[in-house]
């Protein structure tokens, strides 16, 4: 725990056991490494050499270096001593990916808030308190809420009690920092036709499926990769089935056999 910047008697928020945290390595020792936790101001954790990898290592510097960014799991917290023990080896690849994504999203939210602070004169207490509470009524996180605002426009914010000028400012600043996610789904297909002009018939069947957000890649006849994209994951599956239905209908009409692999 770093006591720098923490006044005597000040209440320090600590992570809890089992929590995934994002950190920056600040110091390497023969027995482990100290890691600053930006999500918990002034808090520093320690990763023992035995918790760095699943295998045995002799030199900490073979695994970590100062200023390296890591995702760790909290394995012990001692509030009285302000001690936090961390593990790197207990973090799965998927957990690491999700935490890194969460951190990047939070950084974008903070960037939007900083712009709003300068533009509208809002203070940190309002941004991190009342405004964040309002945004959470639109999404599971401030990032998801702002992402939705970017897609649907500033009018979405008027129902939260914000003025038109404020809603437009949030939308403009969010649009500048947050690009809507695009969701993809793929289908591997096999198309065959025994007719003399089978190649042209297969081509016509494939062309019938094309529209905005739909791509088809030839992987080497008779295999093709169908890719469908959508900004809304809830609509994606239905759109994939719609595109497949159109392709399969045209294929039957042309005497082309379609099989999903």
N, C-alpha and C positions, 0 to 999 in steps of 0.2 A: 504494500500500500504506500503510495506516495503522499506525504503530508504537505507537499508544496501547494500553496493556494488554498488549503483547508484550515479554517480558523479553529482555534481551540473550542471544544464543546459543540462544534457544528455537526449536524446530523448528516451522516454520509450514507448514501444509498448504495447497497451492495447487490450483486447478482445472487441468484439462488442456485443450490445444487441441481445439476442436471441441465441447466440453461446453456444454450450456445451463445458465445460472445465473440465479438470481433476485436482483434487487438493488434498492437504494433510492438514488436520486440524492441526493448530499450537497453537491455544489458545482457551479455552472455557471461556465464560463470562456468567453472568446471563441472558443476553438478546440475545445471539447468539454465533457464533463461527467465528474465523478468519481462512482463508484457503489460504495456499500458492499455487500459480499456476505455476508449473514447466515449462509449455509451454510458459510462459511469464516471463522471468527472472526478479526477483526482485518485481514482482507484487503479491499482496495479496488481496483477496476478503473477504467479510463479508456475512455470512448467518444469517439473523434475525430469532429468534425463531419461528416466524409466517410462515416462508418459509421452515421449516424443514420437516413437515409432513402435511397431509391433515386434521388431527385431532388436538385437543388442547393438548398441553403438558405443564407441569409445570417446569420440570427440563431438561435443555439442555443435561446434561450428561446421560440422559436416552436414548438419540438418537445418540449422537456423543461422541467421545473420541479423545484426542490428538494423532496425528500420524495416525489417520484413513484416508484411501484413499476414496475419494468420486468423483462422477460425478455430476456437477451442471450446471444450466442454468443461463447465465448472464441476469439479469433483469434491471440493470441500470448501466451506466458508466458516471462518472463525470471526464473528462480528466483534467480539471484545478486543481482539488483537488486529482487526482490520486485515485479516489474511484471506487470500483467495487462491486456492490451488487449482491448476488447470491441466487438461489433458488434450493432446493433439491426436494421439493414436485412437481415442475413443470416438472420433468424429468420422462419420461415413462420408463418402464422396458426394452423395445426394444432399446430406445435411450441410456440407460445406458450400455446395452450389446455391442452395436456397438462402443461406445466411449472407453470402456475398451479394446475391440479388437484392435481399432486403436492405443491406447497407447502402448499395447504390441507389435504391429507390428513396431511402431516407435522405441521402445527400441531395437528391434532386428536389425533394420537398423543402429542405432547408434553404436551397438556392432560391426557390420561389418565394419563400417567406422573407428572405433577405431583400429581394426586389420589392415586395409589398411594403416592407418596413420603410424603405427609402421613398417609395412612390406615394404611399398613403399616410405615412407617419404612425403606423401601428406599432405598438410596443411588443416585446417578447411575451409578456404575460398574456396579452390578447391573442397573439398568433398561436402560442403553444397551449393556450387554455380554451377560451370561448370559440375561436375560429376552428381549432382542431376538433372540438366537440361537435360543431356543426358539420364539418366535413365527414366525420365518422357516421353521420346519418345517411350518407350517400355511398359509403363503401366500407370495406373491412379495415382499411388503413387510409391515412391521409393521401398516400400516393394513389391508391385505387380510386379515391374520390376525385382527385385532381385529373386523373386519367379519364374518368367519366365526364368531367366538366369539359375537357378538351374535345371529346367526341360529340357531346350533346349541346354544347354552347353555354353562354353565360346565363341564359334564362333559367337554367336548372338551379342556379344559386338564389334566385329571387324568393323562392319558397322558404328559404332559411332565414329570411328577415334581413338580408343584405340589400343595400341600395344598388340601383342600376349601375352607377359609376363604380362601385366597389366590385360588383359581380363581373363587370367587364374587365376591370384591372386584374382580377384573379385569373380569369380566362386567358387574357393576353399573356400574362407572365407564365402561366402553366403551359400554354401552347408553345412558348419559346423554349421551355426546358424539358417537356415531357412529350415524347412521341408515342402515339397509341401502339400497343402491341399487336402484332399480327400472329394469329394461330394457324398452324399448318396440320393437315392430315394427308397421309399418303396411302395409295392403294397400288399394289403390284398386280398387273394384269397380263394375261396371255391372250393374244388375238390370232386366230387362224382362219383361213378361207381357201378352199380347194378350187375355186373358180379360176379360169384363165386370167381374169383381170383382178385376182384376189388382192394384190397390193393396193390397187386403186380403191377397192371396196373397203379395205381396212383403213386406209387413209381417210375416206369419207366418214366412216364411223367415228374415228378419233376426232376429226374436225367438228363433228356435231356436239362434242362435249365442251369445246373451248368457249370461254367467256372471261370477263374480268375476274382475276383471282384463281384461274384454272390453268395449269400447265401440264403438258404431257411430254415426257422424255423417252426416247427410244433407247432401251438398254441393250439392244441387239435382238432383231426379230427372232421369235414372236413376242418378246417381253417388252412391256411399256410401264413406265412409272407415272401414275396420275397423282398430281399434287393440287390440293384445294386449300385456299387460304381465306380467312375471315377475321375481322377485328373482334368478333363476338364468339367466344368458345361455345356458348349455348346453341348458337345457330349452325355451327360448323358441321356437326354430324348430319343434320338434316340436309345441308347443302351438298355434302358428299353423296348422300343417297340420291338426291335429285339429279346430280350430274351423272352418276352411274346409271340411273334409270334411263336418262336420255341417250347415253351412249349405247346401252344394251338394247334399247328399243330400235335405234337406227341400225345396230349390228344385225338384229333378227331380220329386219326389213331387207338387208343387203346380203343375207346368208353368211354372216361372219360369226364365228363361235368366239364367245368371250368367257374367260375363266379367271376368277380371282385367286391369286396364289398366296 
